[in-house]
Amino acid sequence: MVKACDSVCWPQGSVHGYKVAEDVGPAQALFWVSPAGELSTLFKELHNIKDPAEVVRLSQVRDIFFAQPEQVPGFFEAIEA
């Protein structure tokens, strides 16, 4: 678990996720990606899209993939705890 002002490094290609663990109001985070690859294009394409399936589809076009629970046993339970 990270606290305010902590930093985290997720290596490229690793399964990762995050959630706000306490009800303390809105959270803020700063993300930077290097090398960014197609992410800036993807973020522009995703702007205002409300359908999760469309987010997944457009992300796959840019080689960004969302893990499914069966691909990472225990991961989703850990971030829900």
Backbone hydrogen bonds, N-H to C=O, Kabsch-Sander energy under -0.5 kcal/mol:
donor,donor_aa,acceptor,acceptor_aa,energy
6,D,3,K,-2.3
10,W,8,V,-0.5
14,S,11,P,-2.2
21,A,19,K,-0.7
24,V,22,E,-1.7
24,V,25,G,-0.5
31,F,29,A,-0.5
39,L,36,A,-2.4
42,L,38,E,-2.6
43,F,39,L,-3.1
44,K,40,S,-1.7
45,E,41,T,-2.1
46,L,42,L,-2.4
47,H,43,F,-1.0
49,I,46,L,-2.5
54,E,51,D,-0.7
55,V,51,D,-1.8
56,V,52,P,-2.3
57,R,53,A,-2.3
58,L,54,E,-2.7
59,S,55,V,-2.1
60,Q,56,V,-2.2
61,V,57,R,-1.5
62,R,58,L,-0.9
62,R,59,S,-0.8
63,D,60,Q,-1.8
64,I,59,S,-2.5
67,A,65,F,-0.5
71,Q,68,Q,-2.1
72,V,68,Q,-0.8
72,V,69,P,-0.9
75,F,72,V,-2.0
76,F,72,V,-0.6
78,A,74,G,-1.9
79,I,75,F,-1.8
80,E,76,F,-1.1
81,A,77,E,-1.0
